[in-house]
Amino acid sequence: MGTKTDILVIGAGSIGVNSAYFLAERGLKVTLLDKDDVCASTSWGNAGLLVPSHSLPLASPGVISQGLRWMFNAKSPFYVKARFSLSLWLWLWKFRAACTAKHQREGAVVLREISEKSMELYNSFDDLGDFEFHLERKGIIFLYATQDGYQHGIEDIGLLRDIGLEVVDMDRNQVAEKLGGVDTTAIGGTYFPGDAHLAPADFVKGLASKAKSVGVEIKTDTQVNSFQTKGRKIVAANTNHGMIYADQFVLAAGSWSPEIANTLGLSIPIQPAKGYSVSYPRPEKSLNMPVMLSEAKTAVTPMGNILRVGGTLELVGMDLSINQKRVESLVQAAKTFFPKIEFDSLPIIKTWAGLRPTTPDGLPLVGRPKGFDNLVIAAGHSMMGISTGPGTGLLVAQEINEEKQFMPTEMFDPNRFN
C-alpha cells in the first residue's frame, strides 16, 4: 500500500518549493515532502540577498592562498575543522582543481544568468500580490574597511564588470548618503544597483502556500529512508509514513542530498558549509538597504521589521551546533562598521546556524544523474539558494516537462565530477 503522484520532490527549502510550484503550474500532480517542515533549514535564516553581484563561484583563483591563511583559524570567515573524512579531502582536492581563471569566468556567466532569471521571476511573484515577502530592489553595497581590502575587491569586481554587471564606485561620503545618513567607518564602497533583498522565510513559506493552492500535496515530518528501484527507474520512496510511488523524482534536500543519494548508490560531492545569522528587531535608525562587509565576509540586511547579520563558511560536517565565538565575530564586524547602531542594546530574536550545500566548483548540481532516467538532482547551491531558487525550480520543471530550458545547463551537470 502507498500513495501515488506524478512527481515527488524531496526537500521543502527554496529549491524544492520552487520546483514543486513550477511543476504544478504545468498541470502535474506533485507531492513535496521534508523531514522537518517547510523552510525549516538553510532557507530560514540566511541573509535574504538576491545577488547577481555574487556571480563569482566560490572556487576562484586566489582562494587557495587566501583560504590557507583562514582555514584552520576558528575565528576566520572560512574555517575547515581538521578531521579524518575521505569525502572532505576528496572535495578539497576537487575544489583546488576548480580554482582557475577559466572556471571563474565561465562560472560567473552562468551564475549571473540564473540569478537574473530568478530576479525576473521574483518580480513576477511580487506583482501578483498573493503573498508578502518584502522584496526591495535597492541594490547592495560592498563596504571596505581598509585600502588593501578595497584593492582586493576591485580585482574581482573587474570581472563582474566584464560580464555586464552595473557597478558604481563610491567614496565614504557617497556611501553614507546612499545608506540614508547612517554613519560607517568604511573607507568606501562598491554599489550594485541590480541586486535586491527579501525576507527569505516569508517567500519560501508563502510560495509553499501558493503551491498548495494549485494542487501540491505537502508532507512534513516525512523522511525518505530508501527507494524501490527497477532497472534505471526509481519506482517509489520508502518513508517513515509509507511508500510514495511516482513517475519522476526530484532530489532537492540541500546538505542532506548526499545521504539520500547514497541509498541509490549515487555519490554527489556536496559538503555542508555552516553559516550563522543573528536577527534583531530593526531599530529606528537603521540601514535602508543591505551591505556586505567585504573583509569580514559578513552581510547586514534589513528585512521588514528585522535587521539580520549573517555570514561565515565552516566545513565542519553535519554539525548544527552554534559556535558562539563565530557568532560574536560576525556581530563585532557589524559593530565596527556601524558604531552608531547600538547592537548591544537590541534584544536578539534568534541566533541561527544552517548548513549550505556546497560543491567543489561552487556551482549547483541541476540535472539527471547517470544511472536513473527519472531522477533530477537540484542541490549544491551553497549561499545562492535564495538568489537562484526560482531559476532552478524553472529549470527542473522544464527538464521534467521536456521543454526547452531558458539557459544552457552543461556547467550544472551533476555528472561532471565523475
N, C-alpha and C positions, 0 to 999 in steps of 0.2 A: 504494500500500500504506500501511497505517497501523493504528492501534488504534481501537476503538470503545468508548464509555462513555455512560451516561445523562447524567451531569453532569461537567463539567470545572471544577475550582476552581483558579484561578491565584493562587498565593501561600500559603505554608505558615507564616505567622505566626499570631498569636492569632485574627484574624478568619477566615482561611482554614481553619484546623484546626477551629475550632468549627463553621463552615458545613459542612465535609465530614462531620463527625461527625453532626450533626443530620439531614443529608440521608440518610446511610447508615442511620441509625436508622429512617428511613421506608421502608426496603427498596429504595432507589435504588442503582444501580451508580455509584460515584463514583471519579473519578481526581483526586488532589491533586498539583499539581506546584509546584516552586520552582526558581528559577535557581541557588540555592545549596543550603541544607539546611533541614530543619525548624527553625524558631526561630533562624535564623541572623542576623536583623537586629534590628529595634527591639524585638521581643518578648523578646529575651535579657536586655538589660542595664538595663531600666527599674526603677523603684522598687518594683514589685510591689504597688501600692496598689489596693484596691477601695474606691472613694470616692464615694458619693453626696454627700459634702461638697464635691466638685469639680464640682457640677452647674451652676455659673455658666459660661456659654460664654466662650471667650477674648474674643470681640467683645462688650464691655460698656461702658457709659458710664464715662468717666474714663480708659479705657485709652489713648486717643489722647494726652491731655495728659501722662499718666504715661509713656507709651511714647516720646514725643518726647524726654524727658529721658534715656532709656536707649538709644534706637535706634541711635545711632552711637557709643556708648561700648562699646568692645570688652570691657570687664570687667563690663558690666551684665547683669542676668538676662535681658533681652530685647534682642537685637542684630540689626540689619539691615546686611549688608555692602553698601555702596553699589556698584552696578554697573548696567550697561545690560541690562535684561531686561524686555521688554514684559509677559511673563506675571507677573513680580513686581509691576510697577507697577499692572497691572490688578487683581491680587489685593489690593494695599494700598488701592486705590480702593474695591473692594467691601467690604473689611474696615472702612474708615471709615464706609461707609453702614450697616453692620450694628451699629455701636456705639450702640444706642439702648436706653432703659429697657424698651420694649415687647419688643424681641427678647431682652433679657437674661432677663426674667421668663418668657416663653414657652419659650425655650430651656432654662431651668433646670428647668421642669416635665418636659419630655420626656427630658432627660438624667438626671434623678432616676429616672424610670420605667424606663428601660432599664438603669440602674445597679442598681436594686433587683431587677429581674428577673434580672439576671446574678448578683447575690448569692445569690438563691434557687437558681439552677442550680449555682453553686459549692458550696453546701451539699449539694445532691443528689449531686454528684460525690464530695464528701468522705465522705458517708455510705456510698457504695458501697464505699469502701476498696480500689478496684482499683489505685490508684497514689497515692504520697505527694507532696503539693505544699505542705506546711507552711502550710495555711490556719489563720489565727488571727484570731478575731473579738474583738479587744481595743479597737477604735476607733482614733482618731488624734487627736493634739493639735497644734493650730496654736500655735506659740510666737511671742512678740513681744519684740523687743529694746528697743523704745522706746515711749513713750506715744503718739507720733504713729503708729507702726506699728499699735498696738492700736486707735486710733480709726479708722484707715482700714479695718482688718479687720472691725470690728463693723458698719460700714455694709453691706458685702457679706453678712455673716452674718445681718443682719436679714432679707434676702430669703430666705435659706435657712430661717430660722425660719418665715417666712410660708408657704412651700410645704410645711411639715410636718416638716422635719428636726429631730431632737432635738439640742439644743446646750446644753452646760454651760460656764459661765464659771468660770475658776479663777484664784486668785491664785498667787503664786510658790511658797508652801508646799504648796498643793494639787497643783500641777504636779509638784514634787519627789516627793511621796508617790505620785502616780499612776505616776510613772516608776520606782518601786521604790527611791527614795533616791538616784538619780543627780543630782548637782549640776548646776544650769544657771544661766546668767546672765540668763535670760529674766525679764521683769518680771511675766509672767502668761501665760495661755493660754486657748484655747477647745477644749473636748473634744467630739468627735463619736463617741458610743458606737456608732452604727450602721455605722461603717466597719470594714474588715478589711484584712489583707495576706496575701501568699503569696510563694512563690518562683516567679517567672514562667516561667523556663525549665523547671522541673520540671513545671509544669502543662501548658504547651504540648506538650512532648515526650511527657509521659505520656498526654495526650488523643490525640495522634497515634498512639501505640501502640495505644490502645484503639480508635481509629477503624480502624486496620489490622486489628484482630482481628474487626471486624464487616464487613469486606469492602472498605474503602477501599484503592485502589492508590495508593501514594505514589511519585512520581518526583522525585528530587532532581537537581541539576545539569542541569535541563531548562529551557531558556529559550524563551519564545514570541517568534518573530521577526515573524510576520504571521498573518493569518487568511484563510481562504477563506469567502466570503460568497455568498449567493444572495438577492437582494431584501432583505427585512427580517430575514433569518435568517443567523446565523453557522453555517457548516457544519463547519468544522474549524479547529484551531490548528496552524500550521506551527511546529514546534520544532526545536531542534538535534538531536533524536533522532527526527525524523519527524513525520508528521501524526497528530493525535489528533482523531477525529470525535466529536461529542457532540450530544445533543438540546438541552441547556441549558449556559450558561457563567456562571461567577461570577468577577468580577474583584476580587480581594482582595489586591492586591500592594502595599499601602501607598503609600509615596512613589514607587514605580516604576509605579503605576497610570496616571498621565497619559501616560507614554511608550508604554505598551501600548495605551491607548485611542486615541492618535493614529493608530495603524496602522489603526484602524477609522473614521478621520475624526471622532472624538469629542474634544471639548475639556473636560476636567474641571479645575476650579480648585483644585488642591492644590499647596501649597508644602511642600517638605521642611524641617522645623524641627529643627535638630540639637540634641540634648541629650547630656549626658555623665553617666557614673557612675564611681565608684571603689569597688571591692569589697575588703574586708579580712576576715581571719579574725575572727570575733566574739570580742571579749575577754571575760574572765571577768566583769569589771564593765562592764556594757553596758546599753543601753536594753532594756526589756522590751516595747516597742511602738513603732510608727513615729511620727515627728513631722515637721511642716512648719515650717521656719524662715521665717516669713512674709515679712520684709523682703528676705531673700536668695533667696526662691523656691526653696528647697533642701529636699529630703526626705532623712531619715535613717531607714533601715529595717533592723531585724534580721530576717533570713530564714534559718531553720535555723541553721547554724553560720557564716553570713556577716553582716557589717554593711556595708550599702551606702549611699553618699552620692551623690545624683543631683540633676540639675536643669539649668537654663538653657534658653533658646529662642533659637536662631540661625537667621535666614533667610539662608543663605549658598549656596543651591543644592545640587546633588547632591555635596556635599563631605563625605567621612567622615574627613578628617584631624583629628587631635587638637590643639587649641589649648591648650597647657599652662597658659597664664595663666588661661584659663577654668576649667580643672580645679582649679588652685590656689585660685581664688576660692570654689569650692564647698567644698573641704576647709577653707579658712580660716573659712568661716561655721560649719561644724560644730565646729571647734576653739573658736571664740569662744563658742558656746552651751554647749559641754560641755568645759570646760577640764580636767576630771579624766580624760577618756578620752584616752589617750596615742596619738593618731593617728600621730605621727611615729615611734613605736617599733613600729607594726604593719606587717608586710610587706603590700605591695599584691598582691592576687591578680590583679586585672585593672583597667586603665583602659580605658573603653569609650566609643565615640561611636555614636549611632544617629540615624536620620532619621525624625522623627514626621510623618506625613502630615496637613497642617493645611489646612482650608478657610477661606475668608474670614469666615464667620459662626461658626466654632467648633463646628459641628455636623457629624456624619458624613454621607456620601452612602450611602444604602441604598435600592435600588430599581432599576427598569428605566429606562434612558435612552431618549429618543426616537430612533427610527431602527432599533432592533433589538428584536425581540419575544422573543428567547430569551437575553438577556443581563441579568444582575443585577450592579450595581456595589455593592461593600461596602468602602468605603475612606474615608479622611479623618477618622479618629478621634483624631488629634493625640495628646495624652498620656493618652487614655482607652481605648486599645485593649485593655488587660488588663481594666480595670474594666468595660467594656461588651462584651467579646468574646462570652461565651455568649449574651447577649441578642441581639446582632447575628446570630450564627450561627443562632439560632432564627428570627428574622425572615426571614432568607434562605431557610431550609428551608420556612417557612410560605408565603412568596411563590411559590416554585417548585412546591410541592405543592398550591397553590391552597387553602390553609387560611385560616381567619380568623386574622389576626395579633393578638398579645396586646396591642398598643398602636397608637394612630394614628401613621402614619409620614409625614404630609404635610411636616413640617419637615425630614425627611431626604431629600426628593425630589431625586434627582441632577440634575433639570432646572431647579431653582429659580434658577440663576444665568443661564440663557439668556434 
